[in-house]
Amino acid sequence: MVWSCVVPAGIATGSGLRRADVHTPYAAEEIADDALRAGRGARLEVTVPAATTDAGLAWVQDQFAWLDERGVHVTVHRDHQAAGGRQPHAAA
């Protein structure tokens, strides 16, 4: 599972297009398409489960690294809130 948030340039963090998907090649393509539609200067924030290995984290980072060349800043990190029972980006 991955959670993503695409934030267009000039928009505050916490706003943007959010997805929660099983991480498949199709889901990765959809997430990348969302980021490209947001345009140069957009941010793509991807959250993976807390139990994701270092290799798994690096693999997800590699899948989206090419977006940097298109002007989209990509951040991939582990879900550090999972222990509290909340899913990333869940409404409070």
PyMOL Python script that loads the backbone (N, CA, C, O; Angstrom):
from pymol import cmd

cmd.read_pdbstr("""\
ATOM      1  N   MET A   1       0.843  -1.177   0.000  1.00  0.00           N
ATOM      2  CA  MET A   1       0.000   0.000   0.000  1.00  0.00           C
ATOM      3  C   MET A   1       0.887   1.238   0.000  1.00  0.00           C
ATOM      4  O   MET A   1       1.919   1.266   0.670  1.00  0.00           O
ATOM      5  N   VAL A   2       0.494   2.243  -0.737  1.00  0.00           N
ATOM      6  CA  VAL A   2       1.158   3.547  -0.696  1.00  0.00           C
ATOM      7  C   VAL A   2       0.089   4.623  -0.625  1.00  0.00           C
ATOM      8  O   VAL A   2      -1.025   4.463  -1.125  1.00  0.00           O
ATOM      9  N   TRP A   3       0.460   5.710   0.004  1.00  0.00           N
ATOM     10  CA  TRP A   3      -0.402   6.877   0.058  1.00  0.00           C
ATOM     11  C   TRP A   3       0.347   8.002  -0.627  1.00  0.00           C
ATOM     12  O   TRP A   3       1.549   8.166  -0.421  1.00  0.00           O
ATOM     13  N   SER A   4      -0.352   8.776  -1.439  1.00  0.00           N
ATOM     14  CA  SER A   4       0.317   9.867  -2.138  1.00  0.00           C
ATOM     15  C   SER A   4      -0.498  11.135  -2.033  1.00  0.00           C
ATOM     16  O   SER A   4      -1.719  11.113  -1.873  1.00  0.00           O
ATOM     17  N   CYS A   5       0.220  12.245  -2.127  1.00  0.00           N
ATOM     18  CA  CYS A   5      -0.415  13.556  -2.150  1.00  0.00           C
ATOM     19  C   CYS A   5       0.358  14.400  -3.148  1.00  0.00           C
ATOM     20  O   CYS A   5       1.571  14.568  -3.022  1.00  0.00           O
ATOM     21  N   VAL A   6      -0.342  14.927  -4.135  1.00  0.00           N
ATOM     22  CA  VAL A   6       0.258  15.820  -5.122  1.00  0.00           C
ATOM     23  C   VAL A   6      -0.175  17.233  -4.764  1.00  0.00           C
ATOM     24  O   VAL A   6      -1.366  17.541  -4.715  1.00  0.00           O
ATOM     25  N   VAL A   7       0.815  18.086  -4.515  1.00  0.00           N
ATOM     26  CA  VAL A   7       0.550  19.467  -4.121  1.00  0.00           C
ATOM     27  C   VAL A   7       1.081  20.387  -5.213  1.00  0.00           C
ATOM     28  O   VAL A   7       2.293  20.463  -5.414  1.00  0.00           O
ATOM     29  N   PRO A   8       0.194  21.093  -5.927  1.00  0.00           N
ATOM     30  CA  PRO A   8       0.659  22.021  -6.964  1.00  0.00           C
ATOM     31  C   PRO A   8       1.517  23.135  -6.367  1.00  0.00           C
ATOM     32  O   PRO A   8       1.408  23.436  -5.178  1.00  0.00           O
ATOM     33  N   ALA A   9       2.361  23.739  -7.183  1.00  0.00           N
ATOM     34  CA  ALA A   9       3.211  24.846  -6.747  1.00  0.00           C
ATOM     35  C   ALA A   9       2.332  25.958  -6.169  1.00  0.00           C
ATOM     36  O   ALA A   9       1.275  26.280  -6.711  1.00  0.00           O
ATOM     37  N   GLY A  10       2.789  26.528  -5.071  1.00  0.00           N
ATOM     38  CA  GLY A  10       2.083  27.647  -4.467  1.00  0.00           C
ATOM     39  C   GLY A  10       0.931  27.261  -3.557  1.00  0.00           C
ATOM     40  O   GLY A  10       0.275  28.138  -2.994  1.00  0.00           O
ATOM     41  N   ILE A  11       0.672  25.979  -3.400  1.00  0.00           N
ATOM     42  CA  ILE A  11      -0.407  25.510  -2.532  1.00  0.00           C
ATOM     43  C   ILE A  11       0.213  25.002  -1.231  1.00  0.00           C
ATOM     44  O   ILE A  11       1.284  24.395  -1.243  1.00  0.00           O
ATOM     45  N   ALA A  12      -0.458  25.250  -0.122  1.00  0.00           N
ATOM     46  CA  ALA A  12       0.055  24.825   1.183  1.00  0.00           C
ATOM     47  C   ALA A  12       0.061  23.309   1.308  1.00  0.00           C
ATOM     48  O   ALA A  12      -0.798  22.620   0.757  1.00  0.00           O
ATOM     49  N   THR A  13       1.043  22.805   2.040  1.00  0.00           N
ATOM     50  CA  THR A  13       1.078  21.380   2.353  1.00  0.00           C
ATOM     51  C   THR A  13      -0.188  21.042   3.122  1.00  0.00           C
ATOM     52  O   THR A  13      -0.673  21.844   3.919  1.00  0.00           O
ATOM     53  N   GLY A  14      -0.715  19.862   2.881  1.00  0.00           N
ATOM     54  CA  GLY A  14      -1.969  19.463   3.510  1.00  0.00           C
ATOM     55  C   GLY A  14      -3.126  19.577   2.532  1.00  0.00           C
ATOM     56  O   GLY A  14      -4.196  19.009   2.751  1.00  0.00           O
ATOM     57  N   SER A  15      -2.904  20.317   1.451  1.00  0.00           N
ATOM     58  CA  SER A  15      -3.894  20.417   0.385  1.00  0.00           C
ATOM     59  C   SER A  15      -3.360  19.623  -0.793  1.00  0.00           C
ATOM     60  O   SER A  15      -2.164  19.344  -0.874  1.00  0.00           O
ATOM     61  N   GLY A  16      -4.236  19.267  -1.691  1.00  0.00           N
ATOM     62  CA  GLY A  16      -3.777  18.579  -2.885  1.00  0.00           C
ATOM     63  C   GLY A  16      -4.547  17.303  -3.137  1.00  0.00           C
ATOM     64  O   GLY A  16      -5.437  16.928  -2.374  1.00  0.00           O
ATOM     65  N   LEU A  17      -4.190  16.652  -4.212  1.00  0.00           N
ATOM     66  CA  LEU A  17      -4.839  15.409  -4.626  1.00  0.00           C
ATOM     67  C   LEU A  17      -4.227  14.248  -3.865  1.00  0.00           C
ATOM     68  O   LEU A  17      -3.017  14.029  -3.917  1.00  0.00           O
ATOM     69  N   ARG A  18      -5.064  13.508  -3.159  1.00  0.00           N
ATOM     70  CA  ARG A  18      -4.598  12.389  -2.337  1.00  0.00           C
ATOM     71  C   ARG A  18      -5.099  11.068  -2.903  1.00  0.00           C
ATOM     72  O   ARG A  18      -6.208  10.976  -3.429  1.00  0.00           O
ATOM     73  N   ARG A  19      -4.264  10.057  -2.784  1.00  0.00           N
ATOM     74  CA  ARG A  19      -4.605   8.695  -3.206  1.00  0.00           C
ATOM     75  C   ARG A  19      -4.123   7.709  -2.160  1.00  0.00           C
ATOM     76  O   ARG A  19      -3.151   7.964  -1.448  1.00  0.00           O
ATOM     77  N   ALA A  20      -4.805   6.592  -2.076  1.00  0.00           N
ATOM     78  CA  ALA A  20      -4.355   5.440  -1.303  1.00  0.00           C
ATOM     79  C   ALA A  20      -4.538   4.255  -2.239  1.00  0.00           C
ATOM     80  O   ALA A  20      -5.659   3.940  -2.640  1.00  0.00           O
ATOM     81  N   ASP A  21      -3.439   3.603  -2.583  1.00  0.00           N
ATOM     82  CA  ASP A  21      -3.476   2.530  -3.567  1.00  0.00           C
ATOM     83  C   ASP A  21      -2.572   1.377  -3.153  1.00  0.00           C
ATOM     84  O   ASP A  21      -1.590   1.557  -2.434  1.00  0.00           O
ATOM     85  N   VAL A  22      -2.926   0.207  -3.621  1.00  0.00           N
ATOM     86  CA  VAL A  22      -1.979  -0.900  -3.582  1.00  0.00           C
ATOM     87  C   VAL A  22      -0.897  -0.525  -4.581  1.00  0.00           C
ATOM     88  O   VAL A  22      -1.200  -0.098  -5.694  1.00  0.00           O
ATOM     89  N   HIS A  23       0.358  -0.681  -4.194  1.00  0.00           N
ATOM     90  CA  HIS A  23       1.444  -0.227  -5.060  1.00  0.00           C
ATOM     91  C   HIS A  23       1.677  -1.219  -6.200  1.00  0.00           C
ATOM     92  O   HIS A  23       2.373  -2.223  -6.048  1.00  0.00           O
ATOM     93  N   THR A  24       1.079  -0.906  -7.332  1.00  0.00           N
ATOM     94  CA  THR A  24       1.236  -1.682  -8.550  1.00  0.00           C
ATOM     95  C   THR A  24       1.853  -0.775  -9.607  1.00  0.00           C
ATOM     96  O   THR A  24       1.887   0.440  -9.417  1.00  0.00           O
ATOM     97  N   PRO A  25       2.337  -1.324 -10.704  1.00  0.00           N
ATOM     98  CA  PRO A  25       2.841  -0.465 -11.781  1.00  0.00           C
ATOM     99  C   PRO A  25       1.765   0.512 -12.282  1.00  0.00           C
ATOM    100  O   PRO A  25       2.068   1.662 -12.597  1.00  0.00           O
ATOM    101  N   TYR A  26       0.521   0.052 -12.354  1.00  0.00           N
ATOM    102  CA  TYR A  26      -0.559   0.933 -12.799  1.00  0.00           C
ATOM    103  C   TYR A  26      -0.762   2.084 -11.814  1.00  0.00           C
ATOM    104  O   TYR A  26      -0.907   3.234 -12.231  1.00  0.00           O
ATOM    105  N   ALA A  27      -0.774   1.788 -10.518  1.00  0.00           N
ATOM    106  CA  ALA A  27      -0.952   2.835  -9.511  1.00  0.00           C
ATOM    107  C   ALA A  27       0.197   3.839  -9.581  1.00  0.00           C
ATOM    108  O   ALA A  27      -0.030   5.045  -9.482  1.00  0.00           O
ATOM    109  N   ALA A  28       1.432   3.353  -9.751  1.00  0.00           N
ATOM    110  CA  ALA A  28       2.587   4.245  -9.867  1.00  0.00           C
ATOM    111  C   ALA A  28       2.441   5.160 -11.078  1.00  0.00           C
ATOM    112  O   ALA A  28       2.775   6.342 -11.010  1.00  0.00           O
ATOM    113  N   GLU A  29       1.945   4.618 -12.180  1.00  0.00           N
ATOM    114  CA  GLU A  29       1.723   5.427 -13.390  1.00  0.00           C
ATOM    115  C   GLU A  29       0.661   6.492 -13.143  1.00  0.00           C
ATOM    116  O   GLU A  29       0.819   7.637 -13.569  1.00  0.00           O
ATOM    117  N   GLU A  30      -0.410   6.125 -12.462  1.00  0.00           N
ATOM    118  CA  GLU A  30      -1.477   7.088 -12.157  1.00  0.00           C
ATOM    119  C   GLU A  30      -0.967   8.199 -11.238  1.00  0.00           C
ATOM    120  O   GLU A  30      -1.277   9.372 -11.445  1.00  0.00           O
ATOM    121  N   ILE A  31      -0.197   7.831 -10.238  1.00  0.00           N
ATOM    122  CA  ILE A  31       0.364   8.824  -9.315  1.00  0.00           C
ATOM    123  C   ILE A  31       1.293   9.768 -10.076  1.00  0.00           C
ATOM    124  O   ILE A  31       1.225  10.983  -9.892  1.00  0.00           O
ATOM    125  N   ALA A  32       2.153   9.222 -10.922  1.00  0.00           N
ATOM    126  CA  ALA A  32       3.064  10.056 -11.716  1.00  0.00           C
ATOM    127  C   ALA A  32       2.285  10.974 -12.654  1.00  0.00           C
ATOM    128  O   ALA A  32       2.649  12.140 -12.811  1.00  0.00           O
ATOM    129  N   ASP A  33       1.231  10.477 -13.273  1.00  0.00           N
ATOM    130  CA  ASP A  33       0.404  11.308 -14.150  1.00  0.00           C
ATOM    131  C   ASP A  33      -0.221  12.466 -13.375  1.00  0.00           C
ATOM    132  O   ASP A  33      -0.268  13.593 -13.869  1.00  0.00           O
ATOM    133  N   ASP A  34      -0.704  12.188 -12.152  1.00  0.00           N
ATOM    134  CA  ASP A  34      -1.258  13.250 -11.307  1.00  0.00           C
ATOM    135  C   ASP A  34      -0.209  14.326 -11.055  1.00  0.00           C
ATOM    136  O   ASP A  34      -0.501  15.519 -11.145  1.00  0.00           O
ATOM    137  N   ALA A  35       1.012  13.903 -10.740  1.00  0.00           N
ATOM    138  CA  ALA A  35       2.095  14.843 -10.449  1.00  0.00           C
ATOM    139  C   ALA A  35       2.445  15.672 -11.685  1.00  0.00           C
ATOM    140  O   ALA A  35       2.667  16.878 -11.577  1.00  0.00           O
ATOM    141  N   LEU A  36       2.494  15.043 -12.847  1.00  0.00           N
ATOM    142  CA  LEU A  36       2.811  15.776 -14.076  1.00  0.00           C
ATOM    143  C   LEU A  36       1.724  16.790 -14.421  1.00  0.00           C
ATOM    144  O   LEU A  36       2.019  17.891 -14.886  1.00  0.00           O
ATOM    145  N   ARG A  37       0.464  16.413 -14.192  1.00  0.00           N
ATOM    146  CA  ARG A  37      -0.643  17.352 -14.456  1.00  0.00           C
ATOM    147  C   ARG A  37      -0.580  18.567 -13.532  1.00  0.00           C
ATOM    148  O   ARG A  37      -1.033  19.651 -13.899  1.00  0.00           O
ATOM    149  N   ALA A  38      -0.026  18.391 -12.347  1.00  0.00           N
ATOM    150  CA  ALA A  38       0.091  19.508 -11.400  1.00  0.00           C
ATOM    151  C   ALA A  38       1.132  20.526 -11.868  1.00  0.00           C
ATOM    152  O   ALA A  38       1.096  21.685 -11.453  1.00  0.00           O
ATOM    153  N   GLY A  39       2.053  20.101 -12.725  1.00  0.00           N
ATOM    154  CA  GLY A  39       2.997  21.021 -13.356  1.00  0.00           C
ATOM    155  C   GLY A  39       4.302  21.212 -12.599  1.00  0.00           C
ATOM    156  O   GLY A  39       4.506  20.695 -11.500  1.00  0.00           O
ATOM    157  N   ARG A  40       5.180  21.983 -13.246  1.00  0.00           N
ATOM    158  CA  ARG A  40       6.495  22.274 -12.667  1.00  0.00           C
ATOM    159  C   ARG A  40       6.316  22.970 -11.324  1.00  0.00           C
ATOM    160  O   ARG A  40       5.436  23.815 -11.158  1.00  0.00           O
ATOM    161  N   GLY A  41       7.152  22.604 -10.383  1.00  0.00           N
ATOM    162  CA  GLY A  41       7.080  23.195  -9.055  1.00  0.00           C
ATOM    163  C   GLY A  41       6.159  22.442  -8.108  1.00  0.00           C
ATOM    164  O   GLY A  41       6.095  22.757  -6.919  1.00  0.00           O
ATOM    165  N   ALA A  42       5.446  21.448  -8.628  1.00  0.00           N
ATOM    166  CA  ALA A  42       4.569  20.643  -7.771  1.00  0.00           C
ATOM    167  C   ALA A  42       5.404  19.754  -6.864  1.00  0.00           C
ATOM    168  O   ALA A  42       6.589  19.525  -7.109  1.00  0.00           O
ATOM    169  N   ARG A  43       4.756  19.252  -5.800  1.00  0.00           N
ATOM    170  CA  ARG A  43       5.404  18.311  -4.898  1.00  0.00           C
ATOM    171  C   ARG A  43       4.602  17.022  -4.876  1.00  0.00           C
ATOM    172  O   ARG A  43       3.373  17.042  -4.813  1.00  0.00           O
ATOM    173  N   LEU A  44       5.301  15.914  -4.928  1.00  0.00           N
ATOM    174  CA  LEU A  44       4.686  14.603  -4.770  1.00  0.00           C
ATOM    175  C   LEU A  44       5.213  14.028  -3.470  1.00  0.00           C
ATOM    176  O   LEU A  44       6.415  13.813  -3.315  1.00  0.00           O
ATOM    177  N   GLU A  45       4.299  13.780  -2.533  1.00  0.00           N
ATOM    178  CA  GLU A  45       4.652  13.201  -1.243  1.00  0.00           C
ATOM    179  C   GLU A  45       4.097  11.790  -1.216  1.00  0.00           C
ATOM    180  O   GLU A  45       2.885  11.597  -1.306  1.00  0.00           O
ATOM    181  N   VAL A  46       4.970  10.807  -1.092  1.00  0.00           N
ATOM    182  CA  VAL A  46       4.574   9.396  -1.086  1.00  0.00           C
ATOM    183  C   VAL A  46       4.921   8.812   0.276  1.00  0.00           C
ATOM    184  O   VAL A  46       6.037   8.970   0.770  1.00  0.00           O
ATOM    185  N   THR A  47       3.950   8.136   0.871  1.00  0.00           N
ATOM    186  CA  THR A  47       4.153   7.492   2.167  1.00  0.00           C
ATOM    187  C   THR A  47       3.979   5.988   1.988  1.00  0.00           C
ATOM    188  O   THR A  47       2.998   5.519   1.412  1.00  0.00           O
ATOM    189  N   VAL A  48       4.961   5.247   2.499  1.00  0.00           N
ATOM    190  CA  VAL A  48       4.904   3.784   2.464  1.00  0.00           C
ATOM    191  C   VAL A  48       4.697   3.288   3.892  1.00  0.00           C
ATOM    192  O   VAL A  48       4.939   4.037   4.839  1.00  0.00           O
ATOM    193  N   PRO A  49       4.256   2.045   4.067  1.00  0.00           N
ATOM    194  CA  PRO A  49       4.057   1.520   5.421  1.00  0.00           C
ATOM    195  C   PRO A  49       5.334   1.569   6.261  1.00  0.00           C
ATOM    196  O   PRO A  49       6.443   1.471   5.735  1.00  0.00           O
ATOM    197  N   ALA A  50       5.160   1.720   7.557  1.00  0.00           N
ATOM    198  CA  ALA A  50       6.296   1.819   8.479  1.00  0.00           C
ATOM    199  C   ALA A  50       7.221   0.611   8.388  1.00  0.00           C
ATOM    200  O   ALA A  50       8.429   0.743   8.587  1.00  0.00           O
ATOM    201  N   ALA A  51       6.672  -0.563   8.091  1.00  0.00           N
ATOM    202  CA  ALA A  51       7.466  -1.791   8.042  1.00  0.00           C
ATOM    203  C   ALA A  51       8.239  -1.962   6.738  1.00  0.00           C
ATOM    204  O   ALA A  51       8.925  -2.970   6.569  1.00  0.00           O
ATOM    205  N   THR A  52       8.150  -1.023   5.828  1.00  0.00           N
ATOM    206  CA  THR A  52       8.846  -1.116   4.544  1.00  0.00           C
ATOM    207  C   THR A  52      10.359  -1.164   4.780  1.00  0.00           C
ATOM    208  O   THR A  52      10.904  -0.366   5.543  1.00  0.00           O
ATOM    209  N   THR A  53      11.016  -2.096   4.127  1.00  0.00           N
ATOM    210  CA  THR A  53      12.472  -2.223   4.251  1.00  0.00           C
ATOM    211  C   THR A  53      13.171  -1.046   3.575  1.00  0.00           C
ATOM    212  O   THR A  53      12.558  -0.314   2.797  1.00  0.00           O
ATOM    213  N   ASP A  54      14.447  -0.871   3.876  1.00  0.00           N
ATOM    214  CA  ASP A  54      15.231   0.171   3.212  1.00  0.00           C
ATOM    215  C   ASP A  54      15.245  -0.060   1.705  1.00  0.00           C
ATOM    216  O   ASP A  54      15.151   0.888   0.925  1.00  0.00           O
ATOM    217  N   ALA A  55      15.363  -1.324   1.300  1.00  0.00           N
ATOM    218  CA  ALA A  55      15.368  -1.649  -0.134  1.00  0.00           C
ATOM    219  C   ALA A  55      14.022  -1.296  -0.764  1.00  0.00           C
ATOM    220  O   ALA A  55      13.979  -0.777  -1.879  1.00  0.00           O
ATOM    221  N   GLY A  56      12.937  -1.571  -0.068  1.00  0.00           N
ATOM    222  CA  GLY A  56      11.610  -1.231  -0.582  1.00  0.00           C
ATOM    223  C   GLY A  56      11.419   0.267  -0.709  1.00  0.00           C
ATOM    224  O   GLY A  56      10.839   0.743  -1.685  1.00  0.00           O
ATOM    225  N   LEU A  57      11.908   1.016   0.277  1.00  0.00           N
ATOM    226  CA  LEU A  57      11.829   2.475   0.238  1.00  0.00           C
ATOM    227  C   LEU A  57      12.621   3.013  -0.944  1.00  0.00           C
ATOM    228  O   LEU A  57      12.145   3.883  -1.674  1.00  0.00           O
ATOM    229  N   ALA A  58      13.829   2.495  -1.130  1.00  0.00           N
ATOM    230  CA  ALA A  58      14.674   2.924  -2.253  1.00  0.00           C
ATOM    231  C   ALA A  58      14.019   2.590  -3.585  1.00  0.00           C
ATOM    232  O   ALA A  58      14.117   3.367  -4.535  1.00  0.00           O
ATOM    233  N   TRP A  59      13.353   1.444  -3.664  1.00  0.00           N
ATOM    234  CA  TRP A  59      12.679   1.035  -4.893  1.00  0.00           C
ATOM    235  C   TRP A  59      11.562   2.015  -5.249  1.00  0.00           C
ATOM    236  O   TRP A  59      11.418   2.393  -6.412  1.00  0.00           O
ATOM    237  N   VAL A  60      10.775   2.428  -4.260  1.00  0.00           N
ATOM    238  CA  VAL A  60       9.701   3.396  -4.511  1.00  0.00           C
ATOM    239  C   VAL A  60      10.307   4.739  -4.924  1.00  0.00           C
ATOM    240  O   VAL A  60       9.811   5.379  -5.852  1.00  0.00           O
ATOM    241  N   GLN A  61      11.367   5.169  -4.248  1.00  0.00           N
ATOM    242  CA  GLN A  61      12.029   6.425  -4.620  1.00  0.00           C
ATOM    243  C   GLN A  61      12.502   6.376  -6.069  1.00  0.00           C
ATOM    244  O   GLN A  61      12.338   7.344  -6.811  1.00  0.00           O
ATOM    245  N   ASP A  62      13.085   5.260  -6.467  1.00  0.00           N
ATOM    246  CA  ASP A  62      13.577   5.110  -7.835  1.00  0.00           C
ATOM    247  C   ASP A  62      12.443   5.182  -8.851  1.00  0.00           C
ATOM    248  O   ASP A  62      12.629   5.718  -9.944  1.00  0.00           O
ATOM    249  N   GLN A  63      11.282   4.656  -8.510  1.00  0.00           N
ATOM    250  CA  GLN A  63      10.161   4.663  -9.445  1.00  0.00           C
ATOM    251  C   GLN A  63       9.701   6.075  -9.789  1.00  0.00           C
ATOM    252  O   GLN A  63       9.188   6.310 -10.882  1.00  0.00           O
ATOM    253  N   PHE A  64       9.881   7.018  -8.863  1.00  0.00           N
ATOM    254  CA  PHE A  64       9.398   8.378  -9.086  1.00  0.00           C
ATOM    255  C   PHE A  64      10.519   9.390  -9.306  1.00  0.00           C
ATOM    256  O   PHE A  64      10.244  10.569  -9.530  1.00  0.00           O
ATOM    257  N   ALA A  65      11.772   8.955  -9.247  1.00  0.00           N
ATOM    258  CA  ALA A  65      12.914   9.868  -9.351  1.00  0.00           C
ATOM    259  C   ALA A  65      12.915  10.656 -10.661  1.00  0.00           C
ATOM    260  O   ALA A  65      13.344  11.810 -10.682  1.00  0.00           O
ATOM    261  N   TRP A  66      12.451  10.063 -11.734  1.00  0.00           N
ATOM    262  CA  TRP A  66      12.469  10.734 -13.043  1.00  0.00           C
ATOM    263  C   TRP A  66      11.592  11.983 -13.059  1.00  0.00           C
ATOM    264  O   TRP A  66      11.775  12.848 -13.916  1.00  0.00           O
ATOM    265  N   LEU A  67      10.646  12.095 -12.130  1.00  0.00           N
ATOM    266  CA  LEU A  67       9.774  13.271 -12.095  1.00  0.00           C
ATOM    267  C   LEU A  67      10.556  14.542 -11.773  1.00  0.00           C
ATOM    268  O   LEU A  67      10.141  15.639 -12.147  1.00  0.00           O
ATOM    269  N   ASP A  68      11.687  14.396 -11.080  1.00  0.00           N
ATOM    270  CA  ASP A  68      12.518  15.552 -10.759  1.00  0.00           C
ATOM    271  C   ASP A  68      12.959  16.281 -12.029  1.00  0.00           C
ATOM    272  O   ASP A  68      13.023  17.510 -12.059  1.00  0.00           O
ATOM    273  N   GLU A  69      13.260  15.513 -13.072  1.00  0.00           N
ATOM    274  CA  GLU A  69      13.656  16.106 -14.356  1.00  0.00           C
ATOM    275  C   GLU A  69      12.516  16.896 -14.991  1.00  0.00           C
ATOM    276  O   GLU A  69      12.751  17.752 -15.844  1.00  0.00           O
ATOM    277  N   ARG A  70      11.291  16.614 -14.580  1.00  0.00           N
ATOM    278  CA  ARG A  70      10.108  17.306 -15.109  1.00  0.00           C
ATOM    279  C   ARG A  70       9.636  18.418 -14.181  1.00  0.00           C
ATOM    280  O   ARG A  70       8.568  18.993 -14.389  1.00  0.00           O
ATOM    281  N   GLY A  71      10.443  18.727 -13.144  1.00  0.00           N
ATOM    282  CA  GLY A  71      10.133  19.849 -12.265  1.00  0.00           C
ATOM    283  C   GLY A  71       9.239  19.525 -11.088  1.00  0.00           C
ATOM    284  O   GLY A  71       8.705  20.431 -10.448  1.00  0.00           O
ATOM    285  N   VAL A  72       9.064  18.235 -10.791  1.00  0.00           N
ATOM    286  CA  VAL A  72       8.237  17.823  -9.658  1.00  0.00           C
ATOM    287  C   VAL A  72       9.169  17.337  -8.549  1.00  0.00           C
ATOM    288  O   VAL A  72       9.980  16.435  -8.758  1.00  0.00           O
ATOM    289  N   HIS A  73       9.043  17.945  -7.366  1.00  0.00           N
ATOM    290  CA  HIS A  73       9.857  17.530  -6.217  1.00  0.00           C
ATOM    291  C   HIS A  73       9.190  16.325  -5.566  1.00  0.00           C
ATOM    292  O   HIS A  73       8.013  16.379  -5.207  1.00  0.00           O
ATOM    293  N   VAL A  74       9.944  15.238  -5.415  1.00  0.00           N
ATOM    294  CA  VAL A  74       9.402  13.985  -4.877  1.00  0.00           C
ATOM    295  C   VAL A  74      10.004  13.707  -3.503  1.00  0.00           C
ATOM    296  O   VAL A  74      11.217  13.782  -3.311  1.00  0.00           O
ATOM    297  N   THR A  75       9.128  13.385  -2.553  1.00  0.00           N
ATOM    298  CA  THR A  75       9.542  12.956  -1.219  1.00  0.00           C
ATOM    299  C   THR A  75       8.879  11.622  -0.940  1.00  0.00           C
ATOM    300  O   THR A  75       7.664  11.487  -1.077  1.00  0.00           O
ATOM    301  N   VAL A  76       9.677  10.631  -0.546  1.00  0.00           N
ATOM    302  CA  VAL A  76       9.147   9.315  -0.174  1.00  0.00           C
ATOM    303  C   VAL A  76       9.606   9.039   1.252  1.00  0.00           C
ATOM    304  O   VAL A  76      10.792   9.160   1.561  1.00  0.00           O
ATOM    305  N   HIS A  77       8.672   8.669   2.117  1.00  0.00           N
ATOM    306  CA  HIS A  77       9.032   8.384   3.502  1.00  0.00           C
ATOM    307  C   HIS A  77       8.131   7.300   4.066  1.00  0.00           C
ATOM    308  O   HIS A  77       7.095   6.962   3.494  1.00  0.00           O
ATOM    309  N   ARG A  78       8.552   6.765   5.205  1.00  0.00           N
ATOM    310  CA  ARG A  78       7.767   5.749   5.895  1.00  0.00           C
ATOM    311  C   ARG A  78       6.670   6.416   6.714  1.00  0.00           C
ATOM    312  O   ARG A  78       6.802   7.571   7.119  1.00  0.00           O
ATOM    313  N   ASP A  79       5.597   5.688   6.954  1.00  0.00           N
ATOM    314  CA  ASP A  79       4.491   6.150   7.783  1.00  0.00           C
ATOM    315  C   ASP A  79       4.887   5.999   9.247  1.00  0.00           C
ATOM    316  O   ASP A  79       4.927   4.887   9.775  1.00  0.00           O
ATOM    317  N   HIS A  80       5.176   7.103   9.889  1.00  0.00           N
ATOM    318  CA  HIS A  80       5.572   7.059  11.293  1.00  0.00           C
ATOM    319  C   HIS A  80       4.381   7.177  12.229  1.00  0.00           C
ATOM    320  O   HIS A  80       4.549   7.106  13.446  1.00  0.00           O
ATOM    321  N   GLN A  81       3.172   7.357  11.683  1.00  0.00           N
ATOM    322  CA  GLN A  81       1.975   7.462  12.503  1.00  0.00           C
ATOM    323  C   GLN A  81       1.236   6.137  12.601  1.00  0.00           C
ATOM    324  O   GLN A  81       0.237   6.051  13.315  1.00  0.00           O
ATOM    325  N   ALA A  82       1.691   5.112  11.914  1.00  0.00           N
ATOM    326  CA  ALA A  82       0.967   3.848  11.863  1.00  0.00           C
ATOM    327  C   ALA A  82       0.749   3.257  13.248  1.00  0.00           C
ATOM    328  O   ALA A  82      -0.269   2.606  13.484  1.00  0.00           O
ATOM    329  N   ALA A  83       1.665   3.465  14.149  1.00  0.00           N
ATOM    330  CA  ALA A  83       1.523   2.908  15.485  1.00  0.00           C
ATOM    331  C   ALA A  83       0.309   3.482  16.206  1.00  0.00           C
ATOM    332  O   ALA A  83      -0.251   2.844  17.097  1.00  0.00           O
ATOM    333  N   GLY A  84      -0.095   4.694  15.814  1.00  0.00           N
ATOM    334  CA  GLY A  84      -1.261   5.328  16.419  1.00  0.00           C
ATOM    335  C   GLY A  84      -2.556   4.895  15.802  1.00  0.00           C
ATOM    336  O   GLY A  84      -3.620   5.338  16.235  1.00  0.00           O
ATOM    337  N   GLY A  85      -2.504   4.028  14.783  1.00  0.00           N
ATOM    338  CA  GLY A  85      -3.721   3.517  14.174  1.00  0.00           C
ATOM    339  C   GLY A  85      -4.287   4.361  13.055  1.00  0.00           C
ATOM    340  O   GLY A  85      -5.253   3.955  12.409  1.00  0.00           O
ATOM    341  N   ARG A  86      -3.711   5.532  12.807  1.00  0.00           N
ATOM    342  CA  ARG A  86      -4.221   6.381  11.741  1.00  0.00           C
ATOM    343  C   ARG A  86      -3.500   6.082  10.445  1.00  0.00           C
ATOM    344  O   ARG A  86      -2.311   5.764  10.444  1.00  0.00           O
ATOM    345  N   GLN A  87      -4.203   6.182   9.372  1.00  0.00           N
ATOM    346  CA  GLN A  87      -3.586   6.046   8.064  1.00  0.00           C
ATOM    347  C   GLN A  87      -3.068   7.422   7.640  1.00  0.00           C
ATOM    348  O   GLN A  87      -3.640   8.436   8.040  1.00  0.00           O
ATOM    349  N   PRO A  88      -2.005   7.481   6.846  1.00  0.00           N
ATOM    350  CA  PRO A  88      -1.506   8.772   6.380  1.00  0.00           C
ATOM    351  C   PRO A  88      -2.601   9.535   5.669  1.00  0.00           C
ATOM    352  O   PRO A  88      -3.413   8.962   4.941  1.00  0.00           O
ATOM    353  N   HIS A  89      -2.610  10.801   5.885  1.00  0.00           N
ATOM    354  CA  HIS A  89      -3.532  11.710   5.196  1.00  0.00           C
ATOM    355  C   HIS A  89      -4.986  11.486   5.578  1.00  0.00           C
ATOM    356  O   HIS A  89      -5.870  12.013   4.904  1.00  0.00           O
ATOM    357  N   ALA A  90      -5.273  10.732   6.623  1.00  0.00           N
ATOM    358  CA  ALA A  90      -6.652  10.490   7.022  1.00  0.00           C
ATOM    359  C   ALA A  90      -7.221  11.756   7.636  1.00  0.00           C
ATOM    360  O   ALA A  90      -6.509  12.519   8.288  1.00  0.00           O
ATOM    361  N   ALA A  91      -8.496  11.967   7.424  1.00  0.00           N
ATOM    362  CA  ALA A  91      -9.150  13.125   8.020  1.00  0.00           C
ATOM    363  C   ALA A  91      -9.178  12.970   9.528  1.00  0.00           C
ATOM    364  O   ALA A  91      -9.444  11.880  10.036  1.00  0.00           O
ATOM    365  N   ALA A  92      -8.912  14.020  10.231  1.00  0.00           N
ATOM    366  CA  ALA A  92      -8.905  13.968  11.700  1.00  0.00           C
ATOM    367  C   ALA A  92     -10.309  13.959  12.259  1.00  0.00           C
ATOM    368  O   ALA A  92     -10.488  13.917  13.477  1.00  0.00           O
TER     369      ALA A  92
END
""", "prot")
cmd.dss("prot")
cmd.show_as("cartoon", "prot")
cmd.util.cbc("prot")
cmd.orient("prot")
